[in-house]
Amino acid sequence: MTIKEAFQQFLGIEVDSKAVELALINAGLDGASDYSAALLPIVEKSTIDLLFQSIAVTSESESQYSTSKDAKLMRDRLLYLARKYGRGDILKALTSSVSVKDISRIR
């Protein structure tokens, strides 16, 4: 199994192959190299940004072809990976809520 194939398995969703290649390059990985269990943290961590980008588009249609992705499943996977690898920026983006501190201007 190549690193690219492992990456796609860890990602768990279908994405453009160019996006996968870019994510691997950004992580400093050669997608054509053989995958080993020692690479698990590096490959898994490299899926986080692409998964975060993909969560914005959960369905696509073109002519008679259409695809959809389970947004809750994607979000759960993303939260799991973000917690596992300490990605506070992703956690904050997905779990933060708006709080109003001064309601004087609302009235």
Sine and cosine of phi, psi and omega as CSV:
sin_phi,cos_phi,sin_psi,cos_psi,sin_omega,cos_omega
0.00,0.00,0.68,-0.73,0.03,-1.00
-1.00,0.04,0.23,-0.97,0.04,-1.00
-0.89,0.46,-0.62,0.78,0.01,-1.00
-0.89,0.45,-0.68,0.74,0.03,-1.00
-0.91,0.42,-0.66,0.75,0.04,-1.00
-0.90,0.44,-0.68,0.73,0.03,-1.00
-0.83,0.55,-0.73,0.68,-0.01,-1.00
-0.90,0.44,-0.58,0.82,0.05,-1.00
-0.92,0.39,-0.69,0.72,0.02,-1.00
-0.92,0.39,-0.55,0.83,0.00,-1.00
-0.90,0.43,-0.69,0.72,0.09,-1.00
0.98,0.18,0.02,1.00,0.04,-1.00
-0.71,-0.71,0.33,-0.94,0.02,-1.00
-1.00,0.07,0.84,-0.54,0.05,-1.00
-0.72,-0.70,0.24,-0.97,0.01,-1.00
-0.86,0.51,0.68,-0.73,-0.04,-1.00
-0.90,0.44,-0.49,0.87,0.04,-1.00
-0.92,0.40,-0.59,0.81,0.04,-1.00
-0.91,0.41,-0.62,0.79,0.04,-1.00
-0.91,0.42,-0.72,0.69,0.01,-1.00
-0.87,0.50,-0.68,0.73,0.01,-1.00
-0.89,0.45,-0.69,0.72,0.02,-1.00
-0.88,0.47,-0.64,0.77,0.02,-1.00
-0.93,0.38,-0.66,0.75,0.04,-1.00
-0.88,0.47,-0.71,0.71,0.01,-1.00
-0.88,0.48,-0.49,0.87,0.02,-1.00
-1.00,0.05,-0.05,1.00,-0.01,-1.00
0.97,0.26,0.48,0.88,-0.03,-1.00
-0.93,-0.36,0.56,-0.83,0.09,-1.00
-0.99,-0.15,0.93,-0.36,-0.07,-1.00
-0.87,0.49,-0.40,0.92,-0.03,-1.00
-0.99,0.10,-0.21,0.98,0.00,-1.00
-0.95,0.31,0.35,-0.94,0.03,-1.00
-0.95,0.31,0.64,-0.77,0.03,-1.00
-1.00,0.04,0.60,-0.80,0.14,-0.99
-0.69,-0.73,0.33,-0.94,-0.03,-1.00
-0.87,0.50,-0.43,0.90,0.02,-1.00
-0.90,0.43,-0.38,0.93,-0.01,-1.00
-1.00,0.03,-0.06,1.00,-0.06,-1.00
-0.75,0.66,-0.81,0.59,-0.04,-1.00
-0.88,0.47,-0.62,0.78,-0.03,-1.00
-0.93,0.37,-0.72,0.69,-0.03,-1.00
-0.93,0.37,-0.71,0.71,-0.01,-1.00
-0.88,0.47,-0.69,0.72,0.01,-1.00
-0.89,0.45,-0.56,0.83,-0.03,-1.00
-0.95,0.31,-0.24,0.97,0.03,-1.00
-0.99,0.16,-0.31,0.95,-0.13,-0.99
-0.86,0.52,-0.77,0.63,-0.05,-1.00
-0.90,0.44,-0.66,0.75,0.01,-1.00
-0.92,0.38,-0.63,0.78,0.05,-1.00
-0.90,0.43,-0.64,0.77,0.03,-1.00
-0.90,0.43,-0.64,0.77,0.05,-1.00
-0.92,0.40,-0.62,0.79,-0.08,-1.00
-0.97,0.26,-0.36,0.93,-0.06,-1.00
-0.92,0.39,-0.37,0.93,-0.01,-1.00
-0.94,0.33,-0.48,0.88,-0.03,-1.00
-0.89,-0.45,0.96,-0.27,-0.04,-1.00
-0.98,-0.18,-0.19,0.98,0.08,-1.00
-0.53,-0.85,0.55,-0.84,0.01,-1.00
-0.67,-0.75,0.55,-0.84,0.06,-1.00
-0.67,-0.75,0.62,-0.79,0.10,-0.99
-0.52,-0.86,0.92,-0.40,-0.05,-1.00
0.84,0.54,-0.87,-0.50,-0.01,-1.00
-1.00,-0.06,-0.09,1.00,-0.03,-1.00
-1.00,-0.03,0.75,-0.67,0.08,-1.00
-0.56,-0.83,0.53,-0.85,0.06,-1.00
-0.72,-0.69,0.46,-0.89,0.10,-1.00
-0.59,-0.81,0.48,-0.88,-0.02,-1.00
-0.83,-0.55,0.53,-0.85,0.02,-1.00
-0.98,0.22,0.96,-0.26,-0.07,-1.00
-0.88,0.47,-0.61,0.79,-0.01,-1.00
-0.92,0.40,-0.68,0.73,0.02,-1.00
-0.89,0.46,-0.68,0.73,0.02,-1.00
-0.89,0.46,-0.69,0.73,-0.02,-1.00
-0.90,0.43,-0.69,0.73,0.02,-1.00
-0.88,0.47,-0.69,0.72,0.02,-1.00
-0.89,0.45,-0.69,0.73,0.00,-1.00
-0.90,0.44,-0.69,0.73,0.04,-1.00
-0.89,0.45,-0.66,0.75,0.03,-1.00
-0.86,0.50,-0.77,0.64,-0.03,-1.00
-0.92,0.40,-0.64,0.77,0.00,-1.00
-0.90,0.44,-0.65,0.76,0.05,-1.00
-0.92,0.38,-0.69,0.73,-0.04,-1.00
-0.88,0.47,-0.61,0.79,-0.08,-1.00
-0.94,-0.34,0.28,0.96,0.13,-0.99
0.91,0.42,0.60,0.80,0.01,-1.00
-1.00,-0.03,0.99,0.16,-0.02,-1.00
-0.88,0.48,-0.53,0.85,0.01,-1.00
-0.89,0.46,-0.65,0.76,0.02,-1.00
-0.94,0.33,-0.70,0.71,0.02,-1.00
-0.86,0.52,-0.70,0.72,-0.01,-1.00
-0.90,0.43,-0.67,0.74,-0.01,-1.00
-0.90,0.43,-0.56,0.83,-0.07,-1.00
-1.00,-0.06,-0.37,0.93,-0.10,-1.00
-0.90,-0.44,-0.16,0.99,-0.05,-1.00
-0.95,0.30,0.48,-0.88,0.04,-1.00
-0.81,-0.58,0.39,-0.92,-0.02,-1.00
-0.99,0.16,0.71,-0.71,0.08,-1.00
-0.80,-0.60,0.72,-0.70,0.01,-1.00
-0.99,-0.13,0.85,-0.53,-0.05,-1.00
-0.99,-0.16,-0.48,0.88,-0.03,-1.00
-0.76,-0.65,0.96,-0.27,-0.05,-1.00
-1.00,-0.04,0.09,1.00,-0.06,-1.00
-0.88,0.47,-0.52,0.85,0.00,-1.00
-0.99,0.13,-0.27,0.96,-0.02,-1.00
-0.98,0.22,-0.54,0.84,-0.08,-1.00
-0.97,0.26,0.00,0.00,0.00,0.00
